[in-house]
Each structure stands twice: as C-alpha cells, then as structure tokens.
C-alpha cells in the first residue's frame, strides 16, 4: 500500500482553501488540530504568539520608533511602526495576549504626558489612542495580567524634583478609556522598575525615594482587587533598572546606585522575600527595557553611558549571564518592553 501525503489543498489560484460542508470524518495515525482562540492570536504571517515589542526612548533626542522581536529565536529586531510620540524618562508598559500598552512618560521631554496608547501584537505595527492617565507622570513602572494593566509611582509635573508619587492607576486592557485609581505603593518612588507579574500579582522594585536616596523596596498588589501595595522584601538598592518575568520568577536587572550596574537578581513571585543573585546583564547599563516569555528574559538598549542597541537574553529557570540575542534598529535609552507571552498571562 502506497503512502499519499498532502501539505496543502487550495483552489486554482492558490488564494483560498477548500470549504468542507456536511459531516466529515477522519482516520489515520495522526490528528487534526483546529485553530482556537482569538483570531488576533493568528498573525498575518501565519505565526502564533511569542512577540516582544520595545517602545520609544531617547538617542539622546527623543524617538518614537518601535522594535519587534520573536522571543524564542535570536536575531536583530525589525521595525514595528511608531508610537504616538517620542516617550522619554521611562514610562509604564503592560500587555495582554493580544494587546500591548504604553502609558505616560515625557513626550517630548520635559513635558509629562497622560497619553495611553495601544497596539495589536499580531499587526504590522503602530499604535492607537487608548485614553489618558489620571495624572501626567513619567519614570513610573507598569505591570499587569491578561485583564488589567497597572501604572505605579513616578514623577508628576508638580513634583518633578521632589519625592515620587505613590499612586497606582489601572486600565482594562481589552477596552479603551482613562486610568482609574487602584491604590498606593508602600512608598512614593521615581525611576522604579516593574514588568514583573504573575496572573495574580504585580510587583514594583527599587527606584528613588527622594533624590539621591535610592530604594531597596519590593512591593506587590493582587491585580484582581483594589488596594494598597504590601511589602514583599528587598532588592539591592538601585534605580533606573528594568524587570521582566515568567509566571514563577521575576528578574530585576541593571540600573544605577549611583554608578551603573550590570547585576541581575531574581524573586519567586508567589512567595515573599529578598531578591537573590542571578547573574549579569551585557553591560553596566541603566534605562534599559525588557520583556519575557515562559523560558526567556530579554533585555535591550539603555546607556553605559553611550546609547546601546544591544539585545541579550537569559533562561529564567536557571541562573547566569546574558547571551547575545541581536540588535535593536535604533540605539536608545528610556525604552520599555512588553510581550504577548509574559508571566502575567495564563494562556
């Protein structure tokens, strides 16, 4: 008996597949997997989820460029379109399985902004207007799960040289609209890092309490509820750092105190306690961005003090130093990252 294999069946011009009507049966040694979930999971190029996007920053002048990577591979990033403006001085980023969101920052510096913009990971790039934060803020941190995105801390126009705010705002990622009050951080801080979340918890770390006092605070909230943050433990004192996570571990990388750092520390999100040593990032660097999937943490850009286009990665379940991934399209600092497969997502 001969074996007959078919890779695809299309109409004559190849533009569409066959329509199957009525009752269909299948027999064989393998099965048929029917696509499921939102059509936004299925990209225009036929791929699935696993994208990381890095937003705008400064070169040192502001740039609104956005970069795209495929986290499971290695290679240089590609252009993903433009943000609504050239965000600087750090800003909040968070994402669901289908949408990425950027909020706040300085646009352009020194003007604080309330702008919230969103993009669809499966698209070819560019952003749409989402709404406004309650308060124009920069140098804050963002985190979230598949439902809610949170922006906490940072500088506001009336305290640009004063202690940071402790406000936490949230939005519902699947909708559009303005930020709503969530609660307060344990301590007002600027240049604090976030990007760490499980499906239930969002975490902030480090930052400046009052310049030049650098913080070692880690605090967390339960994303599905409202309320104030609770103490988690301590990290090595640092500001202008970044963070990313899978659903189990959070990574806190680089920053300054007062000179630039290259260290990476990790926490176990479901517990509480102090951060532990993980390894080193690619340079002594601050103002970098990050994103993650279930296995990899990705770090990109920053300054050392030159502006970097470097992208490096680590395996989150182990410990160790970053490995080269590729390059950004534009070397810059103040960039933020997010992905459609990070630790705050359950799908």
Secondary structure, 3 states (H helix, E strand, C coil): CCCCCCCCCECCCCCCECCCCCCCCCCCCCCCCCCCCCHHHCCCCCCCCCEEEECCEECCCEECEEEEEECCCCCCCEEEEECCCCCECCCEEEECCCEEEEECCECCCCCECCEEEEEECCCCCCCEEEEECCCCEECCEEEECCCEEEEECCEEHHHCCCCCCCEEEEEECCCCCCCEEEEECCCCCECCEEEEECCCEEEEECCEEECCEECCEEEEEECCCCCCCEEEEECCCCECCEEEECCCEEEEEEEECCCEEEEEEEEECCCCCCCEEEEECCCCCECCEEEECCCEEEEECCECCCECCEEEEEECCCCCCCEEEEECCCCCECCCEEECCCCCCCC
